[in-house]
Structure formats: structure tokens, C-alpha cells
């Protein structure tokens, strides 16, 4: 329960009395480091344009497959899903054409 209280306290300004009572008040500058299993994912090397386009194409084909197996939405949202399907197929065509262009070079 004390943990939840401290999380709530983190998002409200502390009064002067609370700051004076704490020897080292926690701020954004001196809050403890996150655990070892938390961190920023930074790629060691930038991926090539071909790899990015190929991954995008695979993701788009996966989305098209999911849309073709069926999606449940309200009747008012059917035109939105239909437009998503049409635009996703167009995007797949463009990405496939871009990959073909790269292969010719």
C-alpha cells in the first residue's frame, strides 16, 4: 500500500514541508535508475532500405491476411475497414514494386 501512495505522490507537487523533511528529495534529476531489464533499444547498426521495405511488405501482407479472415466491427465502421483493406492492398503493390526496382539495380 505504501508503494501505491508513493506512486500517487510522484505526480503531485510536494509541499515545502515535505521537501524540508526529506534529506535528499527525489526529483527527475536524481530519481533511481531503472532495473537492468529496462532500457532503450538502440539498433547497433542501421538497417538497409531493402530490409526495411521487405519487413514492411511482410507486415502489410500479414495485415491483409488478417483482414481477409474477417474482422468484427459495428456496421457503422464497415466502410472504414473496407478502406483500410483497399489502401493496404495498394501499399502492398507499391512496396512490391519498390523491391523489384531494387533487384534490378
LINQUI-V348230 format. One record per residue. N is the residue number from 0. PSI is psi in degrees with one decimal (NA if undefined). OMEGA is omega in degrees with one decimal (* if undefined). NEAR is the number of other C-alpha atoms within 8 Angstrom. Layout:
# LINQUI-V348230
N,PSI,OMEGA,NEAR / N,PSI,OMEGA,NEAR
This chain:
# LINQUI-V348230
0,-36.5,178.7,4 / 1,-35.5,179.5,5 / 2,-43.9,180.0,6 / 3,-38.0,179.2,7 / 4,-41.5,-179.3,8 / 5,-31.9,177.2,8 / 6,-39.7,177.1,8 / 7,-39.2,-178.0,8 / 8,-26.6,-176.9,9 / 9,-27.5,-173.4,7 / 10,14.6,174.3,6 / 11,147.9,178.9,6 / 12,141.5,178.5,6 / 13,146.9,178.3,7 / 14,165.2,179.0,6 / 15,-39.1,179.9,6 / 16,-41.4,178.2,6 / 17,-40.4,178.8,8 / 18,-40.4,-178.3,10 / 19,-32.0,-178.6,7 / 20,-24.5,-178.8,6 / 21,124.7,-178.8,7 / 22,-45.9,178.1,6 / 23,91.7,-178.1,4 / 24,140.8,179.8,6 / 25,131.0,175.2,7 / 26,-178.3,177.7,6 / 27,-27.2,-177.6,5 / 28,-31.4,-175.6,5 / 29,20.4,177.4,6 / 30,154.8,-174.7,7 / 31,154.5,178.2,4 / 32,151.0,177.4,4 / 33,162.5,178.1,6 / 34,166.6,-177.1,5 / 35,-28.2,-177.3,5 / 36,6.3,177.5,4 / 37,130.2,179.5,6 / 38,177.5,179.3,6 / 39,132.1,178.5,4 / 40,115.6,178.6,4 / 41,122.5,179.9,4 / 42,140.3,-179.7,5 / 43,-30.8,-177.6,4 / 44,142.5,178.6,4 / 45,138.6,179.4,5 / 46,152.5,179.0,6 / 47,159.6,177.6,6 / 48,-38.9,178.6,6 / 49,-44.2,-179.6,8 / 50,-39.5,-179.9,8 / 51,-43.9,179.8,9 / 52,-41.7,179.0,11 / 53,-42.4,178.3,10 / 54,-41.5,177.9,8 / 55,-41.9,178.8,9 / 56,-42.6,178.2,11 / 57,-41.0,179.0,8 / 58,-41.6,179.7,8 / 59,-42.5,178.7,12 / 60,-35.4,176.3,9 / 61,-43.0,178.2,8 / 62,-42.0,178.1,9 / 63,-43.0,177.1,11 / 64,-40.7,179.5,8 / 65,-41.0,178.8,9 / 66,-34.7,-179.1,9 / 67,-25.7,177.6,7 / 68,-15.0,175.2,6 / 69,138.6,179.0,6 / 70,132.7,178.3,7 / 71,121.4,176.5,4 / 72,165.9,175.3,6 / 73,154.2,-178.9,6 / 74,-32.8,-179.2,5 / 75,-19.1,-178.6,5 / 76,-2.4,-179.2,8 / 77,-42.2,178.1,9 / 78,-32.9,178.9,7 / 79,-45.4,179.6,7 / 80,-37.9,177.3,8 / 81,-44.1,179.3,8 / 82,-37.8,176.0,8 / 83,-43.9,179.8,8 / 84,-46.0,-178.3,10 / 85,-46.8,-178.3,8 / 86,-33.4,178.4,8 / 87,-40.1,176.5,11 / 88,-38.7,177.3,10 / 89,-41.2,179.1,8 / 90,-38.5,177.2,9 / 91,-41.6,179.2,11 / 92,-41.5,-180.0,8 / 93,-44.9,179.8,8 / 94,-39.5,178.4,12 / 95,-39.6,177.6,9 / 96,-39.1,178.7,8 / 97,-38.6,177.2,9 / 98,-39.5,177.9,11 / 99,-38.8,178.3,8 / 100,-42.1,179.8,8 / 101,-34.4,-179.3,8 / 102,-29.5,-179.6,6 / 103,-25.0,-177.1,5 / 104,NA,*,4
